[in-house]
């Protein structure tokens, strides 16, 4: 495999590792940031819903308080009003007098002009019970034993909101807004109330759109479901729906958790003390995170890596591959050449340039070594020839001339002499 391919493979592996590592980090980091944004958006919506609900109940409370000041309601002559203390459902008949009918008309007018109010009523201390419209069934009924009556009597001079309670003659679950009625001497003679059913409450909050395809869930401070997309769960304990995760909802003021296939973003109403939750499918949140917080930066990272790779490949080709290929070709030529070696020409001062300089120095040393070796070979040949002439000829002059001739062939010179030894003296023979 060529160096270039090795570098490409190395870059691809490095790029993939960087992409995977940065992709995982990017996904985690941006998911957290996007979840904070989503949670903030949903909390704002839940706060808006809480504000609307608080205003809704405040409006009902104000109306109940205003009704309690009406002259018809404050008339304490209620002895002949309808009561169901000993009612027989099969024989009971309404016998409503003029005064009672006026009160019924007043209460019913309020009910009809407030579509989310299910019924308006007054329970008296003698057990009489006047309602904005007839009861579903005239069964025996003592208003003084009902939770709404007890709550109002225990909190005189206040408008109270009851815990959800079951209707006697219907399957409705009611939340009552009630206040005690006092006569001129300050004695409590009855309780005025307006009921809102959980179905009506669900219908009311269903008019609020929750982002991210979410559904609203409303739970009171004791864990009873007050409103939900599934009406079958109304008045159920939230623990039966969320199991162990219900504690996370009830014990914290706000937050988010997952259960099965949904995210639960919840918020506690500071006024009502209820839990408002936006139930959003996991798939929707994941798509939102990937669409807005993951894919754009990841694609940007991928584009950056590809651009960096392209620029790197161009740089590798210009500054490394081409000079190295040039050096390879010159090396192949010098390997096959008998003489006349070529040198490389690199103008750069980087490692490639230093490699070229070192290569040229190596060629020069090689040429010098080969030249010295050739001289040694020529000298050895000349000496061999001289020895041969000594063996074949006794003519000293001829031998000396031949030796001088061979030396001149091996070692270039202007003049050459042979020194002969005689005892302790030397003299020039030639």
N, C-alpha and C positions, 0 to 999 in steps of 0.2 A: 504494500500500500504506500502510495506516495505521501510525502510530507504534507502536501496540500490537502489530500484527502483526510489524513490524520487530523490536521487542524480543523477541517470542516466537521468531522465526526466529533472531535473534542468540543467544538463550539456548539454543535447541536445538543450534545449531552448536557453541557453547561447551561445552555438556553432552556432546555426542558426542565432541569432542576430548578433554575431560577424562576421559571414560569410557574411550576408547581408550588414552590415554596412561597413566592410572592402572591400567587393566586390564593393559596390557603390563608395567608396572613391578611390579604386584601379582603377576602370574603368575610373572615372573622371580624376584622376591624370595621368594615363598612356595614356589616350586618348589625353590629352593636349600635353604630351611629344611626342607622336607618330605623332600628327598633326604638331608639330614643325619640326620633322624630315621629314615628307612628304612634307611640304611646302618648307623646305630648299632644298630637292632633286629637286622638280619641279622648284623652282626659279633658281637653278643651270642650269637646262635644258633650261629654258627660257632665261637666260643670254647667254648661248651658242648659242641659236637660234638668239638672238639679235646680237651677235658678227658676226654670219654668214650672217645675213641680212645686217648689216652695211657694212661688207666687200663686199657683193654682190653689193650693191648700190655704194659703193666706187669704186669698179672695173668698174661698168658701167660709173660712172662719169669720171674716169681716161681715159676710152676708148673714151668717147665723147670728152673729152679735147684733146686727141691725134688725133682723127678724125678731129677736128677743125683746127689742124695745118697741115693737109694734103694739098698738093699743089692744088689738084683738088677742094677741098672744098674752099680754099682761093682764087680761081680764081673768081673775081667779075663780069665776063662777063656772066650774067644770063638773059639778056633781052629776049632771044629766048627760054627760058626754058618753060616747060609745066605750064600752069596756068588754074585754074578752076573758075575764077572770073565770067565769063559769060557762063559757060558750060551748054549745053543742053544735058541732059542724053540720049536722043534718037538719037542725031546726033553727039555727041562728039567722036573724034578719036584722039588717041595719035600720036604725030608727034615729035619723039625724035631724036635729033641730036647726033653727035658723042661725044661732050663734056658732054652733059647731060647723055648719056648712060654710060659713064665712071664713072660718079658720082654715078649713080644707081648701077652699078656693085660693086663699093666700099662699098656702104651702104648695099647692099644685102649680100655681103660676110660677113660683120660683123654680120648681122642678122642671117645668117645660121650657123655661128660658135658660136652663143650665143643663145641657145634654149629657154631661158626664156625672150628674147627680142622679142617683137611682130613686131615692125617696127622701121626703122631708116629713118629720113627725114630731109630736109632743106626747110625752108620757107624764101622767099626773100622779100625785102622791096617793090618790085613792084607787089607783090601778086603771084609770081611764086611759085610752090610747087613741089619739087622733092622727090620721095619716093622710098624706097628700093624695093618695089613691087607694082603693080597696086592697086589703091583703089578699094574697093568693088563695088562702084558705082560712076561714074564721075559726081556727082552733083556739083552745084555751091558751091564754097568753097574759103574763103579768110583766109589764115593762119594768117594774121596780127590781126585777130579778135579772135583768139583762146587763151585760158588762158596760154598755154605754151609759146607762142610767147611774150605775154605781160610780163610774169614773167621774161623771159630772158632779154628783152629790159630794164626793170626796174632795173635789177641787172647785168649790164655789167661787164665783166671780172671775172664773177663767174659762176660756174656750179651749177644750181639750180634743185631742185626736186619739181615738181608740186603737188598740191592736186589732189586727184582722180577726173577725169573728164570723161564725156561720149563721146564716139566716134560719129562722125557725120553719118557715113554710116554703122555702125555695132552696135551690142548690147554690145560691149566691154566697160569696164570701164578701163581707162588708167591712169598710173602714168608716167609722162614724166620726163626724165633727160635731161636738155637743157642748152645751152650756146649761148650767142650772138656772132656773127661773125663781126669782124671789118676789114675794108680795110686798106691799107697802110697809109691813112691819119687819121685813127682812127674813121672813121664814121661806124656806124652799118649798114650793108647791108643785114643781115639775121640772122636766128636762126637755129642752128643744134640741133636735139633732137633724143632721143631713147625712145620708149614707152614699158612699161611692163604692161600687162593687169592683172586685179585682178585674173582672172582664172589662168594665168601663175604663179602669185604670190602664189595662193593657191596650185598649183601643186608643186611649189618649196618647200614650207614649209611642204607639206605633206610627204616629204622625211625624215622628222625628227620624230622619234618615241618619244612619250610622255609616261612616265611611268604611271602605274595604269590605263591602258586602257583609257587614256585621249585623247582629241582632241584639236587642236590648234585653237585659235581665235586671229585675228589681227585687231586692231582698231586704226584709226589715232587719232590725238589729238583733232579733232573736233567731234569725236564719230561716224565716218563712218567706217563700216565693210569692211576691205580690204581683209581678207582671213577667210574662215570658212569651216567647214565640209559640210555645206549645201550651195551650190552655189546660191540658190535662195535668200539668204540673203546678197549677195555681194552688196556693195554700199548702203545698208540700214542703217538708223540711229540706233545705238545700243539701244536707248531708246525704239524702237518698239519691241525689243527682250527681254530686261531685265527690262523694266518698271522702277520702282523706284530704283532698284539696279544699274542702269546704272551710277548714280552719284557716287556710291561707287567705281566703276571702273575708272571713269574719274578724280575724284578729288584726289585720293590717288596715291602715287608712286608705292606702292606694298601692297599686302594683300591677304585676302581670304574672300569669302562670299558664301552663298548658295542661289540658285534660283531654285525653283521647285525641280527637282530630281538630281541636279548637284552641285558640288563644283566648284567655279571659283577661281583659284590661278593666280594672275596677277602680272605683272612687267612692269615698264615703261622704254622704251629704252632711255638712256641719249643722244644718238646721233640722232635717228630718231624721238624721242618724241612720238612714237607709244606705244599703250598698247598691250602687248603680254599676252595672258591668256591661261592656261591649263584648259580645261573643263573636270572634272572627275566625273563619276557617284557617287552619295551618297552611293550606295550599295557597290561599290568597296572600298571606303574609310572605310566604317564601317567594312567590312570583313577584311581589312588590319589591322585596329586597334584591332579588336577582336582576330585575328590570332596571331599577333606579340606582342600586348601590353596588352591584357586583360586575355585571357585564361591561358597562362603560369603562371603568378603570382597568379591568382585565384586558379588554380589547386594546386599550391604550398601551398597556404594558406589553402585550404581544406585538403591537405595531412598533414600539420602541426597540424591542429585541430584534425584530426583523430588520429594521433600519440600521441598527448597530451592526448586525451581522453582514448586511450588504456593504456598508462602509468598511467594515473590517476585512471583508474579502477583497475589496478593491485595494485597500492598503497592503494586505498580504501579497497580492499579486504584483504590485508596483515595487514595494520595498524589500520583499523577501524572495518570492517565487522567481521573478525574473532574474535578479542578481545570482541566485543559487543555480538556476538553469544555465546561465551564462558560464558560471564557474565549472559546472559539470561538463559542459561541452569542451571548454578549454582543457580540463583535466583529461577527458577522453582523448583529445588530440595529442596532448603531451605524452600520454601513456603509449600511444602508437608511434610517435615520432622517434627517428633515430638521432636526430639533432635538430637544432633550430627551434627550441621551445618557445611557446607563446606565454605572455603574461596577461593577467586580467587588469582591467582599468575600472576601478570604482572610485567615484568622486565623494561618496558619503564618508562621514567621520564616525558612523555608528559601528556596531559589531560586525555588520557585513563588510564595511570598508576595512576594518581591522583584519578580518579574515582574508580579504584580498591581498592586503599588504603582507601578511604572514605567508600567504601562498606564493607570492612573487619572490619573497626572500628565500623560501624553500627551493624554488626553481633555480635561483642564482647559485645557491650552495650546491645543488645537484649538478649544475653545469660545471662549477669549479672542481667538484670531486671527480666528475667524469673526465675532465681535461687532465687532471693530475694522474688519474688512473691510466689514461691513454699514454701519457708520457712515460710512466713506469713500464708499461707494456713495451713501448718502442725501445726504451733503454735496455730492457731485458733481452729483446730480440737482437739489438746491436751487440751486446756483450756475448750473446750466444754465437753470433756470426764471427766475432773477433776470436773467440775460443776456437772456432772451427778452422779459421785461417792459420792460427798458430799450430794447429795439428798438421795441416797440410803443407805448410811452407816454412823454410828455415831462413828465408830472406827477411832480415830485420827491417830493412827500409820499406819493403812491400807491406809487411805486417803493420808497421807504424802508420803508414799512409792509409791503410784500410781502416785502422781504428779511428784515426782523426776524421776520416770521411763519415763513419757511422755516428760518431759523437755529434758532428755538425748537423746530421740529419735529425737527431733526437733533440738536441739543445741548440736553438738558434744562437749564433755568436758572430762577433767581428773577427776574432782570432782565437786559436786554440793551440795549446802546447802540451807536450808529454814530458814529464820530469822523470829522469832515470836516476836510480840510486847506485852509488859506487862507494862501498864502505860507509864512511860517515858523511859523504858529500852527495849532493844532488846536482844534476846539470840538465839543461834542456836538450832533449833529443831532437825536437822539431820546433 
